Structures are given as structure tokens and as C-alpha cells.
């Protein structure tokens, strides 16, 4: 296991808001002191940008690249960078949402040729979720560069794990180009019970695991979760100048229904609604920033929206119906960024006010939660404090595992 540990602690956090929605909110006037601090703050360099660290390791190798639209080096895609540098990119493996990041959540993605480059694209969110052994026969190394958002049910960690499984089985090397985790500054939520394992949760980790993709890969290998006798030949190229105390702003929207940082920070609290009758705004311009349902009382849920068929959500819940709900777009972004826990109040409030409680949950909820306990706790009327108390033993056990694989100073150890 080869790990580049050249990590420099960041001096101060520069909150560079990336989406056009936020660009106008930046303060354009700085004092001389603020300018000096900004100039002295080391820039966070993602693994893909550190070409001096991994280009020498790729020479002469046939490469498969697991990538999507987030796999950028500045303004240039990783695949284009590799091809321009003369490397042999044999194929691309694409995760959920596809290589170009345009497919809706849960939409099966076909394999084919990339229109821009002509490179074969093998979908890992279609007929199969893991590469078949024969699909690795013509490659020497699989390069993984995907921007995760740090949730157990965000499927990029599952895709990475399944690539590692097949690679270990057939003796191929894997290299992860690491990227920061926007939710890397805390851990929270219930642990997954293996009985409820699925593609939205493969491993016994909490909903918010507080690890980067590289750290998670090391944990999957180190804890023996690959399920094969053979070890995965794994290299991680770490992020430079990053700590788990940093509130990292994503430079590219990670998926069609997480269009801005407001949605990214609300995602761990609102995603449980995907296993209920409540809409989280799919089919609107504000997914994961609102929630509602036609049967919630309008006097308590005065905000309304009507889901429509959009490219990012062709058949959203409550299609064409007026949903009564709440608009969370005006919650201060700085408060969401500083939050260190899942907010269960939205789920509990919606359940209390939904008239047909026996129809509130669907079968998907337990897979998202990773167990049936959370659903039963909500049905029993437990408070958020009671539910959170039940998470503590599992979180403490996970902390002992997590700490063994951290590549960056942890949020508990920042002075």
C-alpha cells in the first residue's frame, strides 16, 4: 500500500464560493491585512492537480479512468490532460449520472463511445455495477477521480469499492486521486446494519463518515471489506494543504440534483425523504433545498412548488401536483457550513403532520438509513434527542476504525 503523505496544514480557510448563484455574494473589498492573509493561505491542491506525484507512476501503463464531469484539473478534464501528456487511456468507467454527469439520479447509464474523445465508456451504473474481469484484461491500472460528498448513500464510494474488488480479484492496480470532502468536518448518523446492505450502503459506516475517497479506499482495503483473499494494489495521491476542519467549496456541482452548496449541505438531512412520500424538490430548480407533499397542511407548510419533468428528474415524485412544504434556500449558508450534525427536525415535523402515517415510509427508507431502527423510532414518536442518543455507541466504534486511515489532520485534533 503506497501512500503519499506530503501534507501541509492549511493556515486559514479561504471560502471561495464556486457556483454563479453565490459569486455575487462575495465581498469585493478587503483590507490590507485580509489581502495578506489570503495571499499567505496555501491553496488546496486536489490529487489530480498533483501531476508531479503520479505522472511518473503511469508511464508505459494502459489506463482505465473512473471519472465523470467533476474530474477536472482546473478547466481541463483529467482524461484530456492524460491524453495530452501522451498516456494511453484505454477506456473510461462511468459512475451514477454518467461520464458527463447528465443522467438523473437512479437513471441507468448505457455504455458506448464518448462523443468528444471517441474513448469507450463502460457504465458502472447500468447492466452491471462493477467491472467484469474481462473488462480489466486490457488495462494495467485503474485511475479513480470522483468528487464525493461524504454520504454513505452517495454511490461513488460504492462504485470505487466495487472497482477495487474486481481489481484485487484479477491483480490490477488501483490509484485514487483524492479530493476534499465537503462534509469531512464531522461524522453523524446511524451505522449500517449489514442486513440492509445495498448499493446505497455497502459498509458498516455512519451516514456521514467524514472521510475522503482516498481515506475511504484505505479503510475498505485495511478492514478487509473487499471480500477477496488477494489484496488490492492501492495507491492514494492525497490532497495538499487540506485538513478535516476545512469547509471545502466544490468547484463543480457533483450531480444534477445537487446544483449548489446549499443543496450539498442540506443533503444529509433531506435525503431520508427519498424513502418517504415527501418530495425534496426533484423536478424543480431547487432540489434538496425544499421539501413538501400535497397532503401536508398548508397552514403549517405555506411554501408551494409543483414538480415537473426535467432532464435531471424525468419522473419526479408528486409530478404535476402542488406540494405544500418549506423553502430552505434562505437558511444562512454559513450556518449550514458550520453545522456538524444531521438535522432530523425536517423528517420528524413532516411525519407528525402527514395525515396517513402508515403510508409515510416506503421500502427504500431502511436502505437509506442502513437499518429499520430509525423508521421504528420515528413511528414510535421518539424525539430527535432520543434518536441521536441511540447513534452514539456506533459512532464511537466507527471513530476507532476511521482514525487508522486518515491522511489529513482531523477535526478533533485542530488546535
N, C-alpha and C positions, 0 to 999 in steps of 0.2 A: 504494500500500500504506500503510494508516493504522495506526500502532501507538501506543497509549497507553503511554508509558514511565515513568509515575509510580510508581516502585518504591522502597520504603523497606526497607532491610536490617533483618531481624528481629534483636533484641538477644539473645534467648535462646529456646530451643525449649521450648515447653510441650507435653508429651506427653499430650494429652487422649485417652485410650483410649475408643473410641466404642461398641463392642458390649457388650451386657449381660454377656457372658462375662467381660469384663475389668473391668467397672465396680467390682466388689467388691475389686479388687486395688489400687486407688489408695490412696495414703497420705492419710488424712483429717487428719493432724496436721502442721502446718507451723510452722516458727519464724517470728519476725517478719521476719527477713531474707529467708526464702523467700517470704513473703507480698508483700514489697516488690518482689522481682524479678518475681514473677508479675504484679503489677499494672502494672509498667513494660513488660512484654513486649507489643509491638504484636500485636494479633490478626490472624491471616491472614484476609484477605477474598478469597473467590473472585470470579472475574469477574462471575458472576451477581448477587452481592451489591452490586456497584458500580453501582447503577442510575443514579446521577447521571452516570456516564460514558457510558452507552449509551442510556438512555431518550430523550434528545434526538435521537439518530440514527434512532430508529424511528418518529418522528411521521409520520403520514399514509401509512405503508407497509403493504402487505399482507404478512403474515409467514407463513413456514413455519418450524416449530421442529423441529430434530432433537434429540430428547430421550428420556429414559427415567426410571426411578424415582430415579436419582441426581441429577436436575436440580432440586435443591432450593435455595431461599433460606430458610435456617433451617428452619422447619417447614412452609413453603408451597412448592408446586411452582411452577417457573418459568412454566408455562403459565397457572396460576391467577393468578399475580402479574401477568402481562401482561394478561390479560383484565380483572382488577380495575382495572388502570390505564387501561383503555379502548383498548388496542391491538387491532388486527384480526388475530387468529390464524386464518389460513385453513385450515391443516392441520398435522399432525404427521408427521414422518418417524421411524420407529422402527427401531433397530438390532437386532442379535442380542439375544435374550432379550425383545424386545418393549418397548412403551412403558411398561408397568407392571413390567417386569423379572421376569416369572414363567416365561418359556419356558426350557426346558432348553438346554444347550449344543448347537449344531448343529440344534436343532429349528426347522423352517421356521415363520415367523410370518405369519399372514394379515393382509391389510388389512381395514379396517372402520371402524366408528364407536367412539370411546371412550365407554364406558358412563357415565362420570362427567360428561363435558362435552358429549358429542354431536359433538365435532370429528372430522372424517375423519382416520383414521390410515393412512398409507401405509407398508407394510412394506418395508424395505430388506434384509430377510433372509427373502425368500420367493421369489416368481416372478422378481424382479429384485433385484440388489444395488446398483444405482444408480438415482437418479430418472430417469425418462424426460423428455425435453424438454417434452412436453405437460403433465407434472405440475408444471412450474415456470411454466407460462403465466399462471397467476392469482396469482403472488406476485412481490414486488419484492425480497425479501431472505430468505435462509435463515439462521436463528439456530441455532448449534450449541452445545449444552451437555451434554456427556457426561463422566462421570468415568472416565478411563482408568487402567490400572495400569502402563503403561510397558513392555509387552512387544510385540515385533513381531507375535507371533501372537495378541494380543488384538485382536479385529476392529474395535474402534471407530475406530482410525486409518484402517483401510481404508474404512469407511463414510464418514468425513469426507472422505477423498481423492476418493472417487467422487462425492460431492455437489459438491465443488469442480470436478471435471471437467465435469459437466453444467452447472453454473452458469457456468463460463467459456465453454462452448460456446454458451449462449443469452443471455449477457450479464446474468446476475443477480448481485447482490451476496451475499457470504457474511460473516457475523460469527461469530467464535468467542469464547465466554465461557470464559476459561481456568480451569483448576483445577490444583492441585498434582499432582505425580506421586509416588506412594509409593515408587517406585524411581528417583527423579530424582537420587539422590546417587552414581550410578556408571554406567558403561557396561560391557557384557561380552557375550561370546558370539561365534559365527561370523557373518560378514556373509552376507547373502542373495545367492546367485548368481541373476541374472535368469532363468536357465533353469528355476529352481524357484519362480518367482513364482506366487502364488495369493492367495486372499482372506485367508489367514493369513500373508501376507508379500508386499507389493506392491513394496517399495523396497529398495535395497541398503544396509540398515542392520543393525546387530547385534541380537541377540535382546533385549538390554536397551539401549535407546537413550538413556536419561537425559534425555528431553525432555518437556515438557508438550504437550498437544494444540495449544495456540496456537503454540508454537515449532515443532512438527512441521508444522503447516499452512504456516507461513512457509517452512520448508525445502522442502516439496513444491512450493510455488509458485516459490521462488527458484532451485531446482535444475532447473526445467523438467520435473518428473516428472508433470505433469498430462497431457502429450501433446497439447495443443492450442495452436494459434498464438495464440489470444486469451488475454489474461491474466485471471486470476481477480481480481475486485474484492474484496479481502480486508481485513477489519478484525479485529484481535485486542484484546480487553479483558483486560489482564493481571490476575493475582492481585496483591494488595497485601500487602506485608510477608512475602514468601516468597523463599527462596534455595534453591539446589540442595544445600545442606548440611542442609536441614531434613528430619527424618524424620516426614513428614506422616501423620497417622492419619485414615483415611477416615471420614466421618460416617455413610455409608450403605454397606452391602455392595454391591459393584459388579455382582455377578451371583450367581445361585442357588448355584453351586458354589464361590464364594469368600466364605464366610459370616462370616469374621473375619480379623483382621490376621495371625494365624498362617498361614492359608491364603494370604493375599496375599503374604507374604514368602517362603513356600516355593514359590510358583507357578513362578517362572522355573527352579527346579531340578527340579521334579517334572513339569512339563508335557511334557517329552520322552517320558515314559512313555506318553503318549496315542498315540504311534506305535509301541507295542510290545504285548506280551501282558500287561504289568503293569497292574494296577488301581491308580488313585490315590484310591480310596475313593468314587468316584461310586456313588450308591445307598446311602450310609451317612450318619450325621450328621457325618462328619469328612472331607469331600472335600478333597483337596490337603493333608492333614495325616497321611496314612498311605499306604503302598504295599504291594502284595503280589500273590501269584498262587498258585493251588492247587499248582503244581509246584515252588515254591521249598522247599528243605529246612527242615522245622520246627525242627530243632535250631539253625539259624543265623538263622531268621526266626520267632521264637516268638510274635509277636503275631498274632492271628487276627481276621478280620472276614468277614462274609457280605453282599455287595451285594444290595440289594432294589430292587424297582421303586418309585421315589419320584417325586413331582411334578418335582423338579429333575433327575432321571435316570430316565426311564421304562424304559429298557432298557440298564442299565449293563453294562460288561464283567464277566465271571465272575458273572453273575446267579445267585443262589441257591447259589453254591459257596463253600466255606470257603477263604479265602485266607490263606496264611502270609506274614507280612510284618513291617513295622516301624511303630511308632507314634511319630510325630514331634511329637505335641501337647505333650510335656513339654520340648521344646527351649526354653531361655530366650528369651523374646520379645525381650529387649534384645540378645541375640547375633544373632538373625536380623535385627533392625532395623539393627544396625551393620555387617552383612555387606555387602561391596562386590563380590561375585562370585557367579556361578552355582556351585553345589556339584554336581559331576559324580560324586561318590562313590556316590550312590544308584544312578544308572544303571549305573555300572561294576560295583558289587557285585552288583546283580540279574542282570546279564548273565553274570558269572563263575559264578553259582550256578544259573542256569537250565539244565536238562538238554539241551534241544533248541535249540542256539544258532542253527541255520539257520531256526528259526521264531520267533525272538525279536522281530524287527522286522517292521513292516508298511509298506505303501507311503506311509502318512501321515507316517512319521518324517522323510523327506527334506524334505517341505514344512515341517514344524515347524523343522527345523534350518536350512533355507534352502539346503541343498546335500547332496551324497551323501558328502562327506568325513567328517563326524562318524560316520556309520554305519560307514564303512570303517575308521576309526581304532579304533572300539570292537571291531569284528570282528578287527582285527589285534592286539589286546591292548595298545594303547598306554596309557600311564599318563595320569592327569589332567594332570600337569605337561607331558607331551609334547603333549597336545591343546591345552592352554591356550597353549603357545608358538606353535602354528600360528595362533592368533587374533590375535596381536599386530600384524602388518602391517596387517590390515584395520581393526583398532580405531584404529590411529594415523591411517590415512587418513580414517576417519569423523570423528575428532576435529576435523580441519581443516574439514570441512563443517559439523559441528554447531555449532561456536563462532560461526559467522557469523549464527546465527539465535536465539541465546539472549536471552531477555528478562530473566533474573534472574542475580544473581551465581552463578558456577559453583562446584562443589565443589572444583575445583583452585585457586581463587583466594580461598578464605575464609581470612582471617587469624586 
